[in-house]
Structures are given as structure tokens and as C-alpha cells.
Amino acid sequence: MSGPQTGDKAPVFKAPSDGGGTVDLAKLRGKNVVLYFYPKDDTPGCTTEACGFRDNLLAFGKVDAVVLGVSRDTVKKHDKFKEKYNLPFTLVADEDGAITEAYGTWVEKSMYGRSYMGIERATFLIDKKGVVRRVWRKVKVKGHVEEVLDAVKGLT
């Protein structure tokens, strides 16, 4: 399996984000980072997951954690998605695919018998020193946000 494993240094990146901003992972050292990858803005599973992080953001803040969502959608699509669902955390636009490649979340998927490349729903918990502490692959949305929150609480 490609991408960082538990105990590895998290691959750093600098990428455009919603609202015309930029996210530089290296500058988030000193905070716990929940880096979650999702296939597409404004689709049912992705919306449920994003709203779960939104609804628990205060709890993540209390354990010094920053939530970042990553997909290959454009900044413009991220802006619409954030506005529609009032998402108070940063969405990273990985339009060139460099981040999904570095984290091993750009994978072959299949639906209705045909194969295609897409983003595997995955979450990486990165500690204050930039080390991956936990990896969730092939995430099932139900209960995931709570599981991630418990894991972050375990770091403090």
C-alpha cells in the first residue's frame, strides 16, 4: 500500500484552498491535524462526512486539532460546498493530484463492473510534530468522525 503509514512523517504540501487561501502543512506543526480525503464536493457520503466534522469542530478545537478536507475539486467548487453547508474548516483543492498521490489515496476503484481512478475515502491523523499517528482507509462515514475525535483525544 502506498502513502504514509502510522509512525511515518506526514508528506508536507502547499496547496490552494477555499476562499482563495493557501494551506501549508508544514506551518501547522504544533497542532494536531485531521487530514481527510473525500471523493467529491456535494455528493451524499461526502456531504454527510463534512457535516459530521462541522458538527464536532468545537470538540476538535478543544484538543488542539485542525480539520482539513482534501479532494480534487476546484477552489470554486469548494467555496460553493462550504457556503451551502456552512463548513467552518478548510477545504484543500488538490487539482493536480499531488497530495492524493503523496498520501496514496488516488486509487483504482470499480463501480458497475468498470474500473476508474478516484479518491479513496481516507483520514490521516497527524500529531503536533508532523508524524502520522493513525490511518483510516476505505472509511465508512457512519461513526467515523467520532472515532477520529476519540483518537485525537488519545494524543493529548
N, C-alpha and C positions, 0 to 999 in steps of 0.2 A: 504494500500500500504506500502510495506517495504522500507527501505532505508531512508536517511535523507530528511527532509522537509526544506522549507525555514525557517531560524531562528535557525536551529539546528547546533551544532558543527559538522564539517565535520569529518567523521571517518578517522583517520590517518592510514597510511600504509607505509611499506618499501618493495620495490619490485625491481626485476631486470628490466633493461631497455635496449634499443638498445645500441650497441657499448660496451657491457659488463659493463655498468654503473649500478647504483642503484638510485632509486628515494625514497626519504624520505619526505613525505608530510609535516611532522612537521617542517622540515628545510626550507620550502618555506613560512613560516609565514613572514609577511611584504610585501608580493606580492599578487596580485590578481591571482587566479588560475582558469583556464578554464579546467575542467576535463571532457573530453568527452569519452563516451563508444561507441564502434562500434563493429559489429559482427565479421568481418574477414578482414585481410590484402588482398589487391589486388583484391577486388571484386568491381563491378561498383559503388554502392552507397557509400561504404567506401572510395574508391579512390577519388570520387568527393568531399566528405566531407573533407578528409585530404588535398586535393589540395586547397580547399577553405580556410582552416586555414593557409596553407602555403602562399597563395597569399595575405593574410591580416596580416601576422605575424608582420610586421613593425608597423602597426596600433595598434596591441595588445601590443607590446613593449612600445609604446608611452604612454599607460595608465597603465604601470607597471603590465602587465598581462603575466603569463606564461601559455602556452598551453601544456596540456598533453593528449595524446591519450591512451586509455586502451582497450585491447582485450585479449583473452585467447591464442593468437598466441605465438609462441616461440620467444626468442630473435633473433634467426637466421632468422626467417620469417620477423620479424620487420626490421632487418638490410637490407634484400633484398627489402622490400617495401619502406623503406626510400631512399635507393640508386636509385631505379627505378624512383621514383617521386620527388627526391631531397627535401625531407621533412626536414625542419630545426628545428623541435621541437621534444621533447622526446616521444617515444612510450614505454609504460609500458607493460611488459609481465606478465599477471595475470594467469599463467599456472595452479595454484592450485585453482583458482576461489575465493580466499578470498576477493579480492577487489570488484568483481562483486556482491558477496553475501552481503558484508557490505553496498553497495550502492543500493541494491535491483534491480539490472539490469540483474540478471540471472533469466529469466522468462520462463514460458511455452509459446511456440509460435506454430502456426499451419500453414501448407502450404499443399495445395492439399489434405486437409482432414486428414492429420496426424499431431499429436502433437509431439513436441520435445522441449528440453530445449535449450535456446540460449540467446545471449546478446540482450537486448532491446537497441536500439539506444537512448542514453540519454546524457544530458550535465548538469553539476553542476557548478555553478559559486560560487567560494569560495573567501571571502574577505580576506584582509590582517591580520585579527585576527583569521582566520580559521573557520569563520561562513558561512554556505550556504546562499547565498543571492538570488539565483534563481535556479529553477529546470525546465528543459525541458525534458519531457518524450515522447516516441514514435515520435522522431524527424523526420521531413520531411527535407531532405537535402537541397532542394532549398530554398535559403534565410536565412538558419539557422545561418551561420557564421556571417552575417551582423547583425542579431538580437542579437546574443551573444555579438558582439562588441559594439552595442548600449547600452546593459545592463551594460557592464564593464565601459563604459564611464560615465554612470549614477552613478557609485560608487565613482568617483574621485571628 
